[in-house]
């Protein structure tokens, strides 16, 4: 969130929104604080819909969630930092992805995310790649 009452629109938000809503995605890397847990998500595909809805499918079942991209610049920071926000409320496994992830890098086929926990200072890493 910006402290500026009239924040400028960050063009990178639209760029990320446009490519992430094209096609389906899979998790190719998930590191939770102290260990890699990528295999937990190997059966899932993810579809980020333009409406802000997120669908995770593991074959027999689908779980709905939500997503958004927000600008996390503050008034004293001129960088174009983006947050990739993911929320799942009904699945204990997918709830591990629920957070405001910092976008480390984003291309049309790959997005790398990071979250540093405020409580214990652990770092989580998450990478999606387009299928």
N, C-alpha and C positions, 0 to 999 in steps of 0.2 A: 504494500500500500504506500502511496505517496503522500507526503505531508503537504504537497503543493495543491491548492484548491482547484487549479486548472491544469492538471497534468497533460502533457502532450501524449498523443497516441503513439505507442511504440510499434513501428511497422513490422518488427520481428514477430509480434504476437500473431498477426494475420498470416505471415509466412508459415509459422509452425502449425497454426490451425489448418491451413490449406493442405499441407502435405500429410499431416497425421490423419486427416479424414479420408484419405485416398487409400483404400485397400485394407487388408488385415495385417496384424502385427503379432509378433511372438516375443517373449522374453528370452533373450540370449545370455543375460547375466543378471543375477540378483545376489548381492552381498549384504547380509543383515548383521551389522555391528561387528561381529567377530567370526563369521563363517559364511562361506558360499552356500546358497540355497537355491540355485538355478533349477535343479531337477524337480523341485516341488511344482514348478509351473510349466514343465515341458509339454504337457498335453493341452495347454490352453492357447487359444487364439484370442486376440483382442481387436475390437472394432470401435474406433472413436467416431461417433456420429456428429454431424454438424450441429445438431440440437444441443450438444453438451452431454448426451447420454453415452454411456460406455457399456459394451456388452463383452463379457468374457465367456468363452465357450470351450468346454473340455470334451466335446463329442456328444454325450447323452444329455447334458444339461447346460443351460445358459444362466449367467448371473448378471444382473443389471447394476450399473453404478453410474457415476458422473465424472466429468473431467472438465478442465478449463485451463487456459493459459493466462497468466496475469503478470503484470509488470511490477517488480518488487523494488524499483528504484526509490530511494528516499531523496529528500530535497538537497541533501549534502553529498549525494553520490550520482555522478553523471553516467555511470555505466548502464548498459541495457540488460540488466539481469532479469531473467524470466523465471517464473515459477510454473511448473506443470503440476496442476492439482488433480489428484485422483481420490475418489471416494467410493468405497464399497461398504455397505452396511449389513449385508445379510450372509456373508461368507467369512468364517474365521480365517481361512487361508488367504483369501483375496484382501481381507482387511489389513494384512501386512503391507499391502501396496498403498493403503490410504494415507496420504500425506501431501504436503506441499513441497514437491521436489524441485530443487534448483536445476535448471537446464545447463548442463556442462557443454554439450555440443548437440547440434541438430542439423540433419541433412534430410533429403527426401526419402532416404531408406533406413535411417538410423537415428535414434535419439538417446543420448546418455544423460542420466539424471543422478543427482546426489542429494542426500538429506543428512544434515548433522543434527543429532538429537540434542535438544536443550537440556534434558535431564542428565544423561550420563556422558554426553559428548561423543558417543559412538557415531560412526559414519556408515550410512547405508548407500549402496550403489545399485542402480537399476538401468538396464539397457533394453530397449525395444528395437527390433529390426523388422522391416516390412517383409512379408512372406512373398 
